[in-house]
Amino acid sequence: MKAAPFTLHRPATVEEAVSLMARYAEDGGLVLAGGQSLTPMMALRVAYPPHLVDINNVAGLDSLTAGEGYFGIGATVRHARFHRPVPEAGRLGEVLATVVRHIAHYPIRQRGTFCGSLAHADPASEWCLVAATLDADLRLVGEGGERLVPVSEFIDGAMSTVREPEEILVEARLPLLAKEVRFGFYEFNRRAGDFALGMALVVYDLDGGVMRNVRVGLGGIEEKARRIGVAEAALEGQAASAEAFAAAAAATVDDVEAMEDATTSQAYRRDLSGVVVRRALEASLDTDTRGTE
């Protein structure tokens, strides 16, 4: 099929883009950045916006910035920018480089964007998991000004966010990590490049063999990625051991409200949640802690 007719707008500034969205959002106008989810939906006429505001020519939105304690990722930064660790991001750059290779396929990573993935809010999004685990903040701009929204509040369900129709997500801000931080990521899907059925990201400090400041994020299992507090509590202050990892996995299984679809049962996803958490923790033991010099 072909997309329904639409008008393409190509603003040069954030102000112009916001003005266009304020004018056309009420009629169903949408923002175009990477388009790796939107354009297939348009081709299938699942989505048929009468206006597209293409922000790819907006100056500055393709920037990576190291701020005060955070790393900023602009709205048109492609997945492919993280194929290798970004030096300015330090340890966080290594996390992003580890996760990015699990996102879809190479051609898609050349065009898809980090912020577009967050705005789309697919439960199987790797970047939504990273953002949720690290408690990212998202900068939104509209005609009324800008606001900074925690990702835990921004994503309010599967494919659903609190972004107002006329607002544009212009930047994601992830906290910088100490170079000694350990992390582990694990994703399960049926074929390479498929959407994740379940995935986990763990981040913690290892102090004298004991885990501190533990973060455990889970994605692909529930309607939105989130931190699993009971798993974090099971690990905090414990030695990094198979026993502790098993306890965190069991706590996760008891805590989740798994999704169900035509091919994957709720029980399967619930059991999978413990597996991906345990394997992410096991992967963290292999993490090189020398960091980026």
Residue frames relative to the residue before (quaternion, step in Angstrom):
aa qw qx qy qz dx dy dz
M 1.0000 0.0000 0.0000 0.0000 0.00 0.00 0.00
K 0.3565 -0.6998 0.5720 0.2365 3.53 -1.33 0.22
A 0.5888 -0.5611 0.4436 0.3765 3.53 -1.26 0.47
A 0.5360 -0.5837 0.4973 0.3532 3.55 -1.22 0.51
P 0.6372 -0.5335 0.3708 0.4146 3.64 -1.12 0.49
F 0.0720 0.7807 -0.6174 0.0639 3.56 -1.08 0.79
T 0.3937 -0.6780 0.5661 0.2546 3.54 -1.35 0.32
L 0.2363 -0.7826 0.5654 0.1096 3.57 -0.83 1.04
H 0.1128 -0.7824 0.6116 0.0328 3.55 -0.86 1.06
R 0.1115 -0.8096 0.5753 0.0335 3.59 -0.93 0.90
P 0.1052 -0.8227 0.5575 0.0357 3.59 0.19 1.26
A 0.3806 -0.7260 0.5324 0.2111 3.55 -1.27 0.50
T 0.7693 0.2518 -0.1432 0.5695 3.59 1.26 -0.32
V 0.6274 -0.5193 0.4126 0.4080 3.55 -1.26 0.37
E 0.6333 0.5493 -0.3314 0.4329 3.57 0.97 -0.85
E 0.6677 0.4894 -0.2989 0.4747 3.57 0.95 -0.87
A 0.6400 0.5246 -0.3228 0.4594 3.58 1.01 -0.81
V 0.6530 0.5083 -0.3072 0.4700 3.58 0.96 -0.88
S 0.6419 0.5274 -0.3208 0.4548 3.57 0.99 -0.82
L 0.6529 0.5083 -0.3080 0.4695 3.57 1.00 -0.82
M 0.6593 0.4989 -0.3138 0.4669 3.58 0.97 -0.83
A 0.6241 0.5341 -0.3399 0.4579 3.57 1.03 -0.75
R 0.6771 0.4967 -0.2840 0.4628 3.56 1.11 -0.72
Y 0.8301 0.2990 -0.1037 0.4592 3.57 0.86 -0.97
A 0.4894 0.6943 -0.4342 0.2997 3.62 1.17 -0.34
E 0.6428 0.5432 -0.3317 0.4263 3.57 0.95 -0.83
D 0.6945 0.4454 -0.2633 0.5000 3.58 1.19 -0.56
G 0.6608 -0.5243 0.3054 0.4418 3.58 1.28 0.11
G 0.3578 0.7430 -0.4908 0.2810 3.59 1.22 0.30
L 0.1364 -0.8023 0.5799 0.0386 3.56 -1.06 0.80
V 0.4852 -0.6312 0.5230 0.3043 3.53 -1.33 0.41
L 0.1622 -0.7599 0.6225 0.0940 3.56 -1.10 0.80
A 0.0116 -0.7742 0.6327 -0.0154 3.57 -0.79 1.08
G 0.8144 0.0664 -0.0134 0.5763 3.59 0.11 -1.27
G 0.2484 -0.8333 0.4617 0.1754 3.55 1.09 -0.73
Q 0.4435 0.7312 -0.4428 0.2695 3.60 1.21 0.13
S 0.6802 0.3687 -0.2889 0.5639 3.58 1.29 -0.11
L 0.6805 0.5249 -0.2960 0.4169 3.56 0.91 -0.94
T 0.7079 0.4862 -0.3006 0.4149 3.61 0.72 -0.97
P 0.6343 0.4845 -0.3634 0.4806 3.68 0.96 -0.56
M 0.6313 0.5270 -0.3363 0.4590 3.58 1.05 -0.73
M 0.6423 0.5068 -0.3186 0.4786 3.57 1.09 -0.71
A 0.6406 0.5333 -0.3257 0.4463 3.58 0.99 -0.81
L 0.7115 0.4143 -0.2395 0.5146 3.56 1.12 -0.72
R 0.3757 -0.7515 0.4419 0.3143 3.56 1.39 -0.10
V 0.2959 0.6934 -0.5690 0.3285 3.49 1.01 0.93
A 0.7453 0.1494 -0.1017 0.6417 3.54 1.25 -0.63
Y 0.0287 0.8035 -0.5931 0.0426 3.59 -0.96 0.82
P 0.0034 -0.8277 0.5601 -0.0358 3.59 0.52 1.19
P 0.4226 -0.7126 0.4932 0.2654 3.63 -0.89 0.84
H 0.7755 0.1778 -0.1053 0.5966 3.57 1.27 -0.43
L 0.1043 -0.7592 0.6389 0.0678 3.55 -1.10 0.80
V 0.1904 -0.7583 0.6155 0.0991 3.54 -0.91 0.99
D 0.1784 -0.8122 0.5533 0.0495 3.55 -0.20 1.37
I 0.1619 -0.8347 0.5233 0.0573 3.59 -0.41 1.24
N 0.3932 0.7645 -0.4510 0.2397 3.59 1.23 0.15
N 0.7003 0.4352 -0.2729 0.4957 3.61 1.19 -0.41
V 0.4694 0.6749 -0.4488 0.3504 3.59 1.25 0.08
A 0.4422 -0.7247 0.4680 0.2453 3.55 -0.61 1.18
G 0.8161 0.3049 -0.2251 0.4364 3.54 -1.06 0.86
L 0.6132 0.5831 -0.3623 0.3908 3.59 1.14 -0.41
D 0.6551 0.4790 -0.3228 0.4870 3.59 1.26 -0.11
S 0.4815 0.7049 -0.3958 0.3386 3.56 1.29 0.36
L 0.2211 -0.6951 0.6649 0.1606 3.50 -1.38 0.54
T 0.0114 -0.8253 0.5632 -0.0393 3.59 -0.75 1.02
A 0.2788 -0.7220 0.6079 0.1776 3.54 -1.09 0.79
G 0.1115 -0.8133 0.5705 0.0242 3.56 -0.45 1.25
E 0.7270 -0.3828 0.3204 0.4714 3.54 -1.29 -0.38
G 0.8493 -0.0645 -0.0099 0.5238 3.56 -0.07 1.33
Y 0.7533 0.3105 -0.2102 0.5403 3.58 1.22 0.06
F 0.3115 -0.7061 0.6032 0.2013 3.51 -1.38 0.32
G 0.2196 -0.8159 0.5276 0.0878 3.57 -0.59 1.17
I 0.1312 -0.7784 0.6129 0.0359 3.55 -0.96 0.98
G 0.3497 -0.7805 0.4868 0.1777 3.57 -0.51 1.23
A 0.7076 -0.5342 0.2954 0.3558 3.53 -1.28 0.54
T 0.7665 0.3275 -0.2084 0.5117 3.63 1.07 -0.50
V 0.3616 0.7111 -0.5141 0.3152 3.59 1.16 0.48
R 0.3615 -0.7635 0.5033 0.1818 3.58 -0.70 1.15
H 0.6420 -0.4970 0.4173 0.4083 3.54 -1.27 0.42
A 0.6561 0.5710 -0.3098 0.3840 3.56 0.94 -0.94
R 0.5289 0.6290 -0.4174 0.3877 3.61 1.18 -0.33
F 0.7292 0.4251 -0.2281 0.4854 3.58 1.20 -0.45
H 0.3164 0.7569 -0.5139 0.2509 3.58 1.22 0.32
R 0.7475 0.1585 -0.1242 0.6331 3.54 1.21 -0.56
P 0.6094 -0.5755 0.3794 0.3917 3.61 -1.02 0.66
V 0.3649 -0.7032 0.5686 0.2215 3.56 -0.97 0.90
P 0.4540 -0.7297 0.4249 0.2845 3.64 -0.45 1.12
E 0.6567 0.5378 -0.3176 0.4227 3.59 0.96 -0.84
A 0.6648 0.5088 -0.2977 0.4589 3.59 1.21 -0.46
G 0.3497 -0.7668 0.4830 0.2377 3.60 1.24 -0.13
R 0.8438 -0.0876 0.0920 0.5215 3.54 -0.95 -0.92
L 0.5916 0.5683 -0.3606 0.4439 3.58 1.09 -0.69
G 0.6135 0.5626 -0.3445 0.4341 3.59 1.03 -0.73
E 0.6441 0.5088 -0.3171 0.4751 3.57 1.09 -0.69
V 0.6077 0.5366 -0.3478 0.4709 3.59 1.07 -0.70
L 0.6821 0.4942 -0.2906 0.4540 3.58 0.84 -0.99
A 0.6618 0.5057 -0.3039 0.4625 3.58 1.00 -0.82
T 0.6298 0.5240 -0.3313 0.4680 3.59 1.12 -0.60
V 0.7112 0.4709 -0.2567 0.4545 3.56 0.91 -0.95
V 0.6470 0.5971 -0.3412 0.3294 3.59 0.85 -0.98
R 0.6460 0.5501 -0.3456 0.4008 3.61 0.96 -0.69
H 0.6256 0.5253 -0.3394 0.4663 3.59 1.27 -0.17
I 0.5630 0.6178 -0.3846 0.3917 3.60 1.25 -0.17
A 0.8493 -0.1998 0.1148 0.4749 3.55 -0.64 1.19
H 0.6587 -0.4676 0.3890 0.4429 3.57 -0.91 -1.00
Y 0.7316 -0.4709 0.2784 0.4069 3.56 -1.25 0.50
P 0.6769 0.4830 -0.3335 0.4441 3.69 0.75 -0.84
I 0.6384 0.5220 -0.3310 0.4587 3.59 1.02 -0.75
R 0.6550 0.5158 -0.3164 0.4525 3.59 1.00 -0.77
Q 0.6000 0.5664 -0.3606 0.4349 3.60 1.19 -0.39
R 0.7776 0.3326 -0.1613 0.5086 3.58 1.15 -0.51
G 0.6388 0.5471 -0.3315 0.4276 3.59 0.98 -0.83
T 0.2989 -0.7816 0.5303 0.1363 3.57 -1.14 0.64
F 0.6161 -0.5531 0.4248 0.3661 3.54 -1.24 0.60
C 0.7277 0.4323 -0.2552 0.4674 3.60 0.70 -1.07
G 0.6025 0.5570 -0.3614 0.4429 3.58 1.09 -0.62
S 0.6192 0.5367 -0.3350 0.4650 3.55 1.09 -0.71
L 0.6601 0.4935 -0.3069 0.4760 3.59 0.99 -0.80
A 0.6630 0.5084 -0.3076 0.4554 3.57 0.96 -0.85
H 0.6478 0.5130 -0.3121 0.4688 3.59 1.11 -0.69
A 0.1674 -0.8609 0.4672 0.1123 3.59 1.24 -0.61
D 0.2033 0.7663 -0.5723 0.2097 3.56 0.90 0.92
P 0.5104 -0.6581 0.4465 0.3271 3.64 -0.83 0.86
A 0.7035 0.4569 -0.2571 0.4797 3.60 1.18 -0.58
S 0.4228 0.7176 -0.4570 0.3120 3.60 1.25 0.27
E 0.4232 -0.7066 0.5111 0.2460 3.57 -0.79 1.05
W 0.6724 0.4936 -0.3139 0.4536 3.60 0.94 -0.79
C 0.5931 0.5365 -0.3757 0.4682 3.61 1.09 -0.53
L 0.6317 0.5202 -0.3295 0.4710 3.58 1.05 -0.73
V 0.6497 0.5084 -0.3201 0.4658 3.60 0.89 -0.89
A 0.6760 0.5024 -0.2946 0.4515 3.55 0.86 -0.97
A 0.6696 0.4977 -0.2997 0.4627 3.59 0.96 -0.87
T 0.6635 0.5178 -0.3102 0.4421 3.59 0.92 -0.89
L 0.7639 0.3726 -0.1836 0.4939 3.57 0.96 -0.89
D 0.3999 -0.7362 0.4612 0.2922 3.61 1.29 0.02
A 0.0612 0.8259 -0.5508 0.1040 3.54 0.70 1.13
D 0.2797 -0.7031 0.6224 0.2000 3.52 -1.36 0.37
L 0.2124 -0.7878 0.5707 0.0924 3.57 -1.02 0.85
R 0.2646 -0.7793 0.5542 0.1246 3.55 -0.85 1.05
L 0.0924 -0.7980 0.5955 -0.0127 3.53 -0.66 1.23
V 0.1175 -0.7876 0.6026 0.0521 3.57 -1.03 0.81
G 0.0509 0.7729 -0.6296 0.0605 3.53 -0.99 0.98
E 0.7282 -0.4155 0.2890 0.4622 3.58 -1.25 -0.03
G 0.6747 0.4948 -0.2957 0.4610 3.58 1.16 -0.54
G 0.7039 -0.3997 0.2627 0.5251 3.59 1.28 0.02
E 0.5287 -0.6219 0.4617 0.3472 3.54 -1.20 -0.42
R 0.0947 -0.7794 0.6164 0.0599 3.54 -1.24 0.45
L 0.3095 -0.7252 0.5908 0.1709 3.53 -1.23 0.64
V 0.0645 -0.8296 0.5534 -0.0359 3.57 -0.52 1.24
P 0.4355 -0.6703 0.5236 0.2949 3.63 -0.83 0.89
V 0.5549 -0.6360 0.4128 0.3422 3.58 -0.96 0.82
S 0.5887 0.5822 -0.3680 0.4232 3.60 1.12 -0.57
E 0.7030 0.4026 -0.2511 0.5298 3.59 1.23 -0.50
F 0.6027 0.5971 -0.3506 0.3966 3.57 1.14 -0.68
I 0.7466 0.3026 -0.1831 0.5635 3.60 0.86 -0.94
D 0.0457 -0.8406 0.5397 -0.0056 3.58 -0.51 1.13
G 0.8021 -0.0499 -0.0053 0.5950 3.58 1.23 0.37
A 0.7163 -0.4124 0.3198 0.4632 3.55 -1.32 -0.08
M 0.8463 -0.0291 -0.0399 0.5305 3.57 -0.76 1.14
S 0.6386 0.5137 -0.3161 0.4778 3.59 1.12 0.60
T 0.0130 0.7917 -0.6097 0.0354 3.57 -0.94 0.94
V 0.5422 -0.6154 0.4627 0.3363 3.55 -1.31 0.16
R 0.3631 0.7259 -0.5050 0.2935 3.60 1.23 0.21
E 0.3992 -0.6937 0.5442 0.2515 3.55 -0.91 0.93
P 0.6448 -0.5711 0.3274 0.3885 3.61 -1.00 0.73
E 0.7314 0.4261 -0.2472 0.4716 3.60 1.01 -0.74
E 0.5709 0.6068 -0.3814 0.4004 3.60 1.24 -0.13
I 0.2295 -0.7421 0.6144 0.1386 3.53 -1.30 0.52
L 0.3504 -0.6966 0.5865 0.2191 3.57 -0.97 0.91
V 0.1027 -0.8526 0.5120 0.0188 3.59 -0.28 1.24
E 0.8229 0.0253 0.0106 0.5675 3.61 1.14 -0.44
A 0.1884 -0.7231 0.6495 0.1406 3.53 -1.22 0.67
R 0.1533 -0.7945 0.5841 0.0637 3.57 -0.93 0.92
L 0.0864 -0.7981 0.5963 -0.0025 3.54 -0.59 1.23
P 0.4882 -0.6664 0.4633 0.3207 3.62 -0.92 0.80
L 0.4649 -0.6498 0.5259 0.2917 3.55 -1.08 0.77
L 0.2920 -0.7688 0.5524 0.1360 3.57 -1.11 0.73
A 0.5344 -0.5990 0.4877 0.3432 3.55 -1.16 0.63
K 0.5673 -0.6410 0.3918 0.3373 3.58 -1.00 0.78
E 0.6422 0.5310 -0.3322 0.4420 3.63 1.19 -0.38
V 0.4597 0.7072 -0.4415 0.3060 3.60 1.24 -0.27
R 0.2702 -0.7291 0.6059 0.1679 3.54 -1.11 0.77
F 0.0077 0.7900 -0.6130 0.0073 3.55 -1.12 0.66
G 0.0487 -0.7760 0.6276 0.0408 3.51 -1.28 0.45
F 0.0866 -0.7866 0.6107 0.0277 3.55 -1.05 0.82
Y 0.0549 0.7793 -0.6234 0.0322 3.54 -1.07 0.77
E 0.0397 -0.7911 0.6103 -0.0114 3.55 -0.98 0.95
F 0.1412 -0.7747 0.6106 0.0843 3.55 -1.07 0.79
N 0.1680 0.7343 -0.6511 0.0930 3.52 -1.03 0.95
R 0.6297 -0.5848 0.3608 0.3623 3.56 -1.19 0.43
R 0.7766 0.0527 -0.0380 0.6266 3.57 1.18 -0.59
A 0.5957 -0.5584 0.4276 0.3879 3.57 -1.13 0.59
G 0.7861 0.2961 -0.2407 0.4863 3.54 -0.87 1.00
D 0.5478 0.5961 -0.4038 0.4260 3.59 1.23 -0.26
F 0.6258 -0.4981 0.4247 0.4242 3.54 -1.30 0.24
A 0.5268 -0.6467 0.4550 0.3117 3.55 -1.04 0.80
L 0.3342 -0.7010 0.5924 0.2144 3.54 -1.10 0.78
G 0.7739 -0.1190 0.0791 0.6170 3.55 1.22 -0.53
M 0.0805 0.7865 -0.6083 0.0707 3.58 -1.11 0.69
A 0.1077 -0.7899 0.6021 0.0441 3.53 -1.20 0.53
L 0.1147 -0.7454 0.6530 0.0696 3.52 -1.25 0.65
V 0.0455 -0.7895 0.6120 0.0121 3.58 -0.85 0.96
V 0.0379 -0.7761 0.6291 -0.0196 3.55 -1.08 0.84
Y 0.2094 0.7834 -0.5652 0.1517 3.59 -0.85 0.91
D 0.4298 -0.6261 0.5715 0.3108 3.53 -1.38 0.22
L 0.2077 -0.7519 0.6107 0.1365 3.55 -1.10 0.70
D 0.0196 -0.8245 0.5610 -0.0712 3.53 -0.29 1.35
G 0.8255 -0.1206 0.0399 0.5499 3.57 -0.25 1.25
G 0.7116 -0.4420 0.2472 0.4871 3.56 1.08 0.72
V 0.6511 0.4932 -0.3038 0.4905 3.60 1.32 -0.07
M 0.4160 -0.7244 0.4997 0.2291 3.59 -0.94 0.91
R 0.0219 -0.7860 0.6169 -0.0330 3.54 -0.94 1.01
N 0.8328 0.1784 -0.1408 0.5047 3.57 -1.28 0.49
V 0.1628 0.8389 -0.4990 0.1444 3.54 0.98 0.93
R 0.0470 -0.7525 0.6566 0.0210 3.52 -1.11 0.87
V 0.0202 -0.7780 0.6278 -0.0147 3.57 -0.88 0.98
G 0.0479 -0.8072 0.5882 -0.0089 3.56 -0.59 1.17
L 0.1432 -0.7873 0.5979 0.0468 3.55 -1.07 0.82
G 0.0056 0.8057 -0.5917 0.0270 3.57 -0.92 0.92
G 0.7583 0.3978 -0.2835 0.4317 3.55 -1.27 0.41
I 0.6471 0.5319 -0.3053 0.4529 3.58 1.26 -0.27
E 0.7758 0.2209 -0.0964 0.5831 3.55 0.91 -0.99
E 0.7195 -0.4540 0.3040 0.4287 3.58 -1.28 -0.02
K 0.7836 0.0738 -0.0775 0.6120 3.59 1.22 -0.24
A 0.5377 -0.5961 0.4823 0.3507 3.54 -1.18 0.56
R 0.1075 0.7957 -0.5913 0.0746 3.57 -1.06 0.72
R 0.5521 -0.5595 0.4914 0.3750 3.50 -1.35 0.20
I 0.2931 -0.7454 0.5757 0.1642 3.56 -1.07 0.80
G 0.2943 -0.8195 0.4708 0.1421 3.54 -0.03 1.35
V 0.6566 0.5163 -0.3310 0.4391 3.60 0.95 -0.78
A 0.6342 0.5081 -0.3307 0.4798 3.59 1.09 -0.65
E 0.6310 0.5265 -0.3309 0.4639 3.57 1.01 -0.79
A 0.6565 0.5096 -0.3096 0.4620 3.59 0.98 -0.86
A 0.6469 0.5286 -0.3194 0.4474 3.58 1.05 -0.74
L 0.7252 0.4389 -0.2304 0.4779 3.57 1.16 -0.59
E 0.5814 0.6254 -0.3764 0.3593 3.58 1.04 -0.75
G 0.8383 0.1568 -0.1522 0.4996 3.55 -0.81 1.08
Q 0.5948 0.5667 -0.3601 0.4421 3.57 1.28 0.07
A 0.5579 -0.5581 0.4834 0.3789 3.54 -1.28 0.36
A 0.4910 -0.6403 0.5023 0.3109 3.56 -1.15 0.68
S 0.2609 0.7850 -0.4984 0.2594 3.56 0.16 1.33
A 0.6680 -0.4900 0.3784 0.4129 3.54 -1.29 0.31
E 0.6367 0.5393 -0.3302 0.4413 3.58 1.02 -0.78
A 0.6702 0.4869 -0.2966 0.4752 3.58 0.93 -0.90
F 0.6477 0.5182 -0.3203 0.4575 3.56 0.99 -0.82
A 0.6459 0.5151 -0.3173 0.4655 3.59 1.00 -0.79
A 0.6402 0.5204 -0.3244 0.4627 3.59 1.03 -0.77
A 0.6508 0.5060 -0.3150 0.4702 3.58 1.00 -0.81
A 0.6408 0.5258 -0.3191 0.4594 3.57 1.03 -0.80
A 0.6610 0.5024 -0.3029 0.4678 3.57 0.95 -0.89
A 0.6428 0.5188 -0.3218 0.4627 3.59 1.00 -0.81
T 0.6249 0.5425 -0.3313 0.4531 3.57 1.06 -0.75
V 0.6526 0.5238 -0.3129 0.4492 3.58 0.86 -0.97
D 0.6870 0.4874 -0.2826 0.4589 3.59 0.96 -0.84
D 0.7096 0.5031 -0.2455 0.4279 3.58 1.18 -0.62
V 0.6796 0.5541 -0.3049 0.3717 3.60 1.00 -0.75
E 0.2293 -0.6982 0.6555 0.1738 3.51 -1.38 0.44
A 0.1728 -0.8594 0.4758 0.0721 3.53 0.28 1.33
M 0.4842 -0.6361 0.5234 0.2949 3.52 -1.26 0.60
E 0.1674 -0.7527 0.6237 0.1286 3.54 -1.35 0.21
D 0.0206 0.7837 -0.6207 -0.0030 3.57 -1.09 0.69
A 0.7774 -0.3878 0.2306 0.4383 3.56 -1.31 -0.04
T 0.7710 0.3521 -0.1822 0.4984 3.59 1.12 -0.59
T 0.7806 0.2626 -0.1279 0.5526 3.60 1.19 -0.40
S 0.3268 -0.7752 0.5102 0.1786 3.57 -0.58 1.14
Q 0.6415 -0.5160 0.4063 0.3965 3.53 -1.30 0.36
A 0.6474 0.5283 -0.3215 0.4455 3.59 0.95 -0.85
Y 0.6346 0.5316 -0.3294 0.4541 3.58 1.00 -0.83
R 0.6903 0.4708 -0.2887 0.4675 3.58 0.83 -0.98
R 0.6210 0.5398 -0.3519 0.4463 3.59 0.99 -0.74
D 0.6745 0.4712 -0.2968 0.4847 3.60 0.88 -0.86
L 0.6311 0.5476 -0.3283 0.4405 3.56 1.03 -0.80
S 0.5744 0.6097 -0.3838 0.3887 3.60 1.05 -0.67
G 0.6757 0.4840 -0.2947 0.4716 3.59 0.95 -0.82
V 0.6280 0.5488 -0.3306 0.4418 3.56 1.06 -0.77
V 0.7070 0.4616 -0.2880 0.4518 3.59 0.78 -0.98
V 0.6176 0.5271 -0.3504 0.4669 3.61 1.07 -0.65
R 0.6688 0.4949 -0.3098 0.4603 3.59 0.85 -0.91
R 0.6986 0.4696 -0.2895 0.4557 3.59 0.86 -0.87
A 0.6016 0.5304 -0.3618 0.4753 3.60 1.10 -0.56
L 0.6433 0.5095 -0.3157 0.4763 3.58 1.03 -0.79
E 0.6416 0.5103 -0.3252 0.4713 3.57 0.97 -0.79
A 0.6416 0.5240 -0.3208 0.4592 3.58 1.03 -0.78
S 0.6120 0.5782 -0.3532 0.4079 3.59 1.07 -0.66
L 0.6081 0.5631 -0.3570 0.4309 3.60 1.14 -0.49
D 0.6779 0.4690 -0.2844 0.4894 3.57 1.23 -0.38
T 0.4688 0.6994 -0.4341 0.3205 3.59 1.29 -0.09
D 0.3935 -0.6872 0.5645 0.2327 3.54 -0.95 0.98
T 0.2173 -0.8213 0.5189 0.0947 3.61 -0.59 1.10
R 0.4073 0.7190 -0.4850 0.2863 3.58 1.15 0.31
G 0.3374 -0.7771 0.4745 0.2389 3.55 1.23 -0.46
T 0.5875 -0.5455 0.4589 0.3830 3.52 -1.37 -0.19
E 0.3088 -0.7751 0.5231 0.1735 3.55 -0.59 1.11
